[in-house]
Amino acid sequence: MQRNSSRFTLLLLALREIRLDNNIHLGQLAHATGKTPKEWESIETGKSPLTLQVFTNAAYGLFQQPSHVMWLAEQLANKFISHGWYFQPGPLGNEDDLLPLIGKYFTSAGYEALMRRPNDRMSVTALTQGNIWAEPTIVRYCCVQGFREWVDAGAQPEMTYPTVDMDSGL
């Protein structure tokens, strides 16, 4: 089963995870982009468009080079593509299959638990450490149904989860 998303969605994912990993408040990033917190939240969740100027300001607001965030998004694309995803160059709106999963991940019962256990979670920024086999937790969440169910159930360390990609039959 092929799933569709947008390269813009991957940029939003990278920006959001970098922000949360570094404990940067939504309001701080809103200020850096010249937006209100509500406007930035709307952009970050894909409800409003991400322009190049806002993206650039957001990257700098996260103390990142915009090119680095773009590189992370490309690395994420490769990870998702290996699980059967296809990425359109432009925004897809309601037809984006990844955007709802990202929102679900960041609001899941297990996300906070995994944030408190850094050895059990791999951030998207781990891709910069040269490990080509690294698979960020968000990728596993979006691509492996059993893992998603484990995270949604609270990501308890004593619970086990399937390691097979149940969504694509791999």
Contacts in CASP RR format, 6 or more apart in sequence:
PFRMAT RR
TARGET T0000
AUTHOR 0000-0000-0000
METHOD contacts of the structure
MODEL  1
MQRNSSRFTLLLLALREIRLDNNIHLGQLAHATGKTPKEWESIETGKSPL
TLQVFTNAAYGLFQQPSHVMWLAEQLANKFISHGWYFQPGPLGNEDDLLP
LIGKYFTSAGYEALMRRPNDRMSVTALTQGNIWAEPTIVRYCCVQGFREW
VDAGAQPEMTYPTVDMDSGL
1 84 0 8 1.000
1 167 0 8 1.000
1 168 0 8 1.000
2 84 0 8 1.000
2 85 0 8 1.000
2 86 0 8 1.000
3 84 0 8 1.000
3 85 0 8 1.000
3 86 0 8 1.000
3 97 0 8 1.000
3 98 0 8 1.000
3 167 0 8 1.000
4 85 0 8 1.000
4 86 0 8 1.000
4 87 0 8 1.000
4 88 0 8 1.000
4 92 0 8 1.000
4 95 0 8 1.000
4 96 0 8 1.000
4 97 0 8 1.000
5 80 0 8 1.000
5 85 0 8 1.000
5 86 0 8 1.000
5 87 0 8 1.000
5 88 0 8 1.000
5 92 0 8 1.000
5 96 0 8 1.000
5 97 0 8 1.000
5 98 0 8 1.000
5 99 0 8 1.000
6 87 0 8 1.000
6 88 0 8 1.000
6 89 0 8 1.000
6 90 0 8 1.000
6 91 0 8 1.000
6 92 0 8 1.000
6 93 0 8 1.000
6 96 0 8 1.000
6 98 0 8 1.000
7 73 0 8 1.000
7 77 0 8 1.000
7 87 0 8 1.000
7 88 0 8 1.000
7 89 0 8 1.000
7 90 0 8 1.000
8 49 0 8 1.000
8 50 0 8 1.000
8 90 0 8 1.000
8 91 0 8 1.000
9 46 0 8 1.000
9 87 0 8 1.000
9 91 0 8 1.000
9 92 0 8 1.000
9 96 0 8 1.000
9 98 0 8 1.000
9 99 0 8 1.000
9 102 0 8 1.000
10 73 0 8 1.000
10 74 0 8 1.000
10 76 0 8 1.000
10 77 0 8 1.000
10 80 0 8 1.000
10 87 0 8 1.000
10 98 0 8 1.000
11 50 0 8 1.000
11 55 0 8 1.000
11 69 0 8 1.000
11 70 0 8 1.000
11 73 0 8 1.000
12 43 0 8 1.000
12 44 0 8 1.000
12 45 0 8 1.000
12 46 0 8 1.000
12 50 0 8 1.000
12 99 0 8 1.000
12 102 0 8 1.000
13 73 0 8 1.000
13 76 0 8 1.000
13 98 0 8 1.000
13 102 0 8 1.000
13 124 0 8 1.000
13 138 0 8 1.000
14 69 0 8 1.000
14 72 0 8 1.000
14 73 0 8 1.000
14 76 0 8 1.000
14 124 0 8 1.000
15 29 0 8 1.000
15 44 0 8 1.000
15 55 0 8 1.000
15 58 0 8 1.000
15 59 0 8 1.000
15 62 0 8 1.000
15 69 0 8 1.000
16 44 0 8 1.000
16 102 0 8 1.000
16 106 0 8 1.000
17 123 0 8 1.000
17 124 0 8 1.000
17 125 0 8 1.000
17 136 0 8 1.000
17 138 0 8 1.000
18 24 0 8 1.000
18 62 0 8 1.000
18 64 0 8 1.000
18 69 0 8 1.000
18 72 0 8 1.000
18 124 0 8 1.000
18 125 0 8 1.000
19 26 0 8 1.000
19 29 0 8 1.000
19 44 0 8 1.000
19 62 0 8 1.000
20 106 0 8 1.000
20 115 0 8 1.000
21 123 0 8 1.000
21 125 0 8 1.000
22 62 0 8 1.000
22 63 0 8 1.000
24 61 0 8 1.000
24 62 0 8 1.000
26 37 0 8 1.000
26 40 0 8 1.000
26 41 0 8 1.000
26 44 0 8 1.000
27 37 0 8 1.000
27 40 0 8 1.000
28 61 0 8 1.000
29 40 0 8 1.000
29 44 0 8 1.000
29 58 0 8 1.000
29 61 0 8 1.000
29 62 0 8 1.000
30 36 0 8 1.000
30 37 0 8 1.000
30 39 0 8 1.000
30 40 0 8 1.000
30 41 0 8 1.000
32 57 0 8 1.000
32 58 0 8 1.000
32 60 0 8 1.000
32 61 0 8 1.000
32 62 0 8 1.000
33 40 0 8 1.000
33 43 0 8 1.000
33 54 0 8 1.000
33 57 0 8 1.000
33 58 0 8 1.000
33 61 0 8 1.000
34 57 0 8 1.000
35 43 0 8 1.000
35 54 0 8 1.000
39 48 0 8 1.000
42 48 0 8 1.000
43 49 0 8 1.000
43 50 0 8 1.000
43 54 0 8 1.000
45 99 0 8 1.000
45 103 0 8 1.000
46 93 0 8 1.000
46 99 0 8 1.000
49 91 0 8 1.000
55 66 0 8 1.000
55 69 0 8 1.000
56 66 0 8 1.000
59 65 0 8 1.000
59 66 0 8 1.000
59 68 0 8 1.000
59 69 0 8 1.000
60 66 0 8 1.000
62 69 0 8 1.000
68 128 0 8 1.000
72 124 0 8 1.000
72 125 0 8 1.000
72 127 0 8 1.000
72 128 0 8 1.000
75 124 0 8 1.000
75 127 0 8 1.000
76 124 0 8 1.000
76 127 0 8 1.000
76 136 0 8 1.000
76 139 0 8 1.000
77 85 0 8 1.000
77 87 0 8 1.000
79 135 0 8 1.000
79 136 0 8 1.000
79 139 0 8 1.000
80 87 0 8 1.000
80 98 0 8 1.000
80 139 0 8 1.000
80 142 0 8 1.000
80 143 0 8 1.000
81 87 0 8 1.000
83 139 0 8 1.000
83 142 0 8 1.000
83 143 0 8 1.000
83 165 0 8 1.000
83 167 0 8 1.000
83 168 0 8 1.000
83 170 0 8 1.000
84 168 0 8 1.000
85 97 0 8 1.000
85 98 0 8 1.000
85 143 0 8 1.000
93 99 0 8 1.000
98 142 0 8 1.000
101 141 0 8 1.000
101 142 0 8 1.000
101 148 0 8 1.000
102 138 0 8 1.000
102 142 0 8 1.000
104 152 0 8 1.000
105 111 0 8 1.000
105 138 0 8 1.000
105 141 0 8 1.000
105 142 0 8 1.000
105 151 0 8 1.000
108 141 0 8 1.000
108 151 0 8 1.000
108 152 0 8 1.000
108 154 0 8 1.000
108 155 0 8 1.000
109 151 0 8 1.000
109 152 0 8 1.000
109 153 0 8 1.000
109 154 0 8 1.000
109 155 0 8 1.000
110 151 0 8 1.000
110 152 0 8 1.000
110 153 0 8 1.000
110 154 0 8 1.000
110 155 0 8 1.000
111 151 0 8 1.000
111 155 0 8 1.000
113 154 0 8 1.000
113 155 0 8 1.000
113 156 0 8 1.000
114 120 0 8 1.000
114 121 0 8 1.000
114 137 0 8 1.000
114 151 0 8 1.000
114 155 0 8 1.000
115 121 0 8 1.000
117 155 0 8 1.000
117 157 0 8 1.000
120 155 0 8 1.000
120 157 0 8 1.000
121 137 0 8 1.000
122 134 0 8 1.000
122 135 0 8 1.000
122 136 0 8 1.000
122 137 0 8 1.000
123 136 0 8 1.000
123 137 0 8 1.000
124 136 0 8 1.000
124 138 0 8 1.000
126 134 0 8 1.000
126 136 0 8 1.000
127 134 0 8 1.000
127 136 0 8 1.000
137 151 0 8 1.000
140 147 0 8 1.000
141 147 0 8 1.000
141 148 0 8 1.000
141 151 0 8 1.000
142 148 0 8 1.000
143 165 0 8 1.000
143 167 0 8 1.000
143 168 0 8 1.000
144 161 0 8 1.000
144 162 0 8 1.000
144 163 0 8 1.000
144 164 0 8 1.000
144 165 0 8 1.000
144 166 0 8 1.000
144 167 0 8 1.000
145 162 0 8 1.000
145 166 0 8 1.000
145 167 0 8 1.000
146 161 0 8 1.000
146 162 0 8 1.000
146 166 0 8 1.000
147 161 0 8 1.000
147 162 0 8 1.000
147 163 0 8 1.000
149 161 0 8 1.000
150 159 0 8 1.000
150 160 0 8 1.000
150 161 0 8 1.000
153 159 0 8 1.000
164 170 0 8 1.000
END
